Every structure is written in C-alpha cells, then in structure tokens.
C-alpha cells in the first residue's frame, strides 16, 4: 500500500516526465515561422492576434495565453509592429518578444532627390508600412509649410 505522502511526489514526477516528453517532441518538429501584425492602438487587436496564434497551432489555449499576459502584465506593455513567432517558442517567449518590442525591422534606403511618393511606394513594397496612403498621411502631418521635412523627421 502506498503511503499518502508519496502521492504528491508521484504526481510531480509524472508532471516533470510529461513536460520533458512534450518539450522533446516539440524540438523534433520542423521549425515553422510566421509573421504576425499587432496594432496596440486598435481595440481588440491583441485578442485577434491570440485567435490567429491559436488557429495556426502556435498556442494550445487562448485562455492560458491571456492569463499569462495578465500575470506578467504584458497587456500593459503592448508594442505595435510585425512580429515573427515560430512553433518552438513557448507562451513566455512570445510574450517576452511582445513586451520587449522585438519587432521585425526593415531598412529603407532613400535615394537622394526622391519625392515623398517614391519613398512611400518603396516603404510599402518592403512592408515597412501597411499602405502608401498610411505613409503619406503620417509624413504629411510632419511636413512644414515650406514642404520640407521638419528637423529629425528624415531619420525617424
């Protein structure tokens, strides 16, 4: 007969063994990466991202992901951008990437003498912005009355 104090030890050992097996099997799976967009300004965008991660099989439970988000207070530190996640990342890895703002960066080289429309088209082609119109709207809000970009805008 097994004594009562051995049950917790058996449970912990079983949980540890199951965790090792799941992690080992995940490491053997081929790495699949996908890019996701998060817009912190749009209401419901984070929930949509969670649903998309679940649909793609990168997370198993939306509730667990939301719970981890609240416990780590990552929901207060959301940063907009394009993120790349893979099937080998855990929930905490994904949340850490979002919390730190590790977005995919795109370098755009602007040719001397290029006008605003050419810059917008190049940025949209490289997926640095969602659309040419979005880029032009943001750029025009920073253009001075003389039509030149204001100080510090060219490298922003």
C-alpha positions in Angstrom: 0.0 0.0 0.0 1.3 3.4 -1.0 1.6 5.9 1.8 -0.3 9.2 1.5 2.9 11.3 1.3 4.1 9.6 -1.8 1.2 10.7 -4.0 2.4 14.3 -4.3 5.9 13.1 -5.2 4.5 10.7 -7.8 2.3 13.5 -9.3 5.3 15.9 -9.5 7.5 13.2 -11.1 4.8 12.4 -13.7 4.3 16.1 -14.5 8.1 16.5 -14.9 8.3 13.5 -17.2 5.3 14.6 -19.3 6.9 18.1 -19.6 10.2 16.6 -20.8 8.4 14.4 -23.4 6.4 17.3 -24.7 9.4 19.6 -24.9 11.5 16.9 -26.7 8.7 16.2 -29.2 8.4 19.9 -29.9 12.1 20.2 -30.5 11.9 17.4 -33.1 9.1 19.1 -35.0 10.2 21.1 -38.0 10.5 24.8 -37.3 7.7 26.9 -38.8 7.9 30.7 -38.7 5.1 33.1 -39.4 4.8 36.9 -39.3 2.0 38.5 -37.3 0.9 42.1 -37.0 0.0 43.7 -33.7 -1.6 47.2 -33.6 -1.7 48.3 -30.0 -3.9 51.3 -30.9 -6.7 49.2 -32.3 -9.1 47.8 -29.7 -9.4 44.0 -30.0 -6.2 43.7 -32.0 -4.5 41.7 -29.3 -7.4 39.3 -29.0 -7.3 38.8 -32.8 -3.6 38.1 -32.6 -4.3 35.4 -29.9 -7.0 33.8 -32.0 -4.7 33.8 -35.0 -1.9 32.2 -33.0 -4.4 29.5 -31.8 -5.6 28.9 -35.3 -2.1 28.4 -36.6 -1.3 26.0 -33.7 1.4 28.1 -32.1 -0.6 28.1 -28.8 -2.9 25.5 -27.5 -5.1 27.6 -25.2 -6.3 31.2 -25.7 -7.3 31.4 -22.0 -3.8 30.3 -20.9 -2.2 32.9 -23.1 -4.5 35.6 -21.8 -3.8 34.5 -18.2 0.0 34.6 -18.8 -0.4 38.0 -20.3 -2.2 39.4 -17.3 0.1 37.7 -14.8 3.2 39.1 -16.4 1.5 42.4 -17.0 2.4 42.2 -20.7 -1.1 43.5 -21.6 0.1 47.0 -20.3 3.3 46.9 -22.4 2.0 46.0 -25.8 4.0 47.5 -28.7 2.7 47.7 -32.2 4.6 46.1 -35.1 5.3 43.0 -37.1 6.4 40.0 -35.0 7.8 36.7 -36.1 6.9 33.7 -34.0 7.6 30.0 -34.5 6.1 26.8 -33.3 9.1 26.1 -30.9 8.5 29.3 -28.9 6.6 28.9 -25.7 4.0 31.3 -24.4 6.5 33.2 -22.3 8.9 33.5 -25.3 6.1 35.1 -27.4 5.0 37.4 -24.6 8.6 38.4 -23.9 9.1 39.3 -27.5 6.0 41.5 -27.5 6.8 43.1 -24.1 10.4 44.0 -25.3 9.1 45.3 -28.6 11.3 42.9 -30.7 9.5 43.8 -33.9 10.8 42.9 -37.4 12.9 45.9 -38.6 13.0 46.9 -42.2 15.7 49.2 -43.6 14.7 51.6 -46.3 17.4 53.4 -48.4 16.1 56.7 -49.7 17.7 57.8 -52.9 18.8 61.4 -53.0 16.2 63.6 -54.7 13.3 61.1 -54.2 10.0 62.6 -53.6 7.5 61.6 -50.9 5.5 59.4 -53.2 8.6 57.4 -54.2 9.6 56.9 -50.6 6.1 55.8 -49.7 6.0 53.3 -52.6 9.4 51.8 -51.6 8.3 51.6 -47.9 5.1 49.8 -48.9 6.9 47.4 -51.2 9.2 46.4 -48.3 6.2 46.1 -46.0 7.6 48.8 -43.7 4.1 50.4 -43.7 0.7 48.9 -44.3 -0.1 51.1 -47.3 1.2 54.1 -49.3 -1.7 56.1 -48.1 -0.9 55.5 -44.4 2.7 56.5 -45.0 1.7 59.7 -46.8 -0.8 60.6 -44.1 1.8 60.3 -41.4 4.5 62.0 -43.4 2.3 65.0 -44.4 1.4 65.6 -40.7 5.2 66.2 -40.2 5.8 68.4 -43.3 6.3 72.0 -42.6 4.6 74.8 -44.5 7.6 75.1 -46.9 7.1 71.5 -48.0 10.3 70.2 -46.4 10.5 67.6 -43.7 11.0 69.0 -40.3 14.1 68.5 -38.1 14.7 64.9 -37.1 12.0 63.5 -39.3 14.2 62.2 -42.1 15.8 59.6 -39.7 12.8 58.9 -37.6 
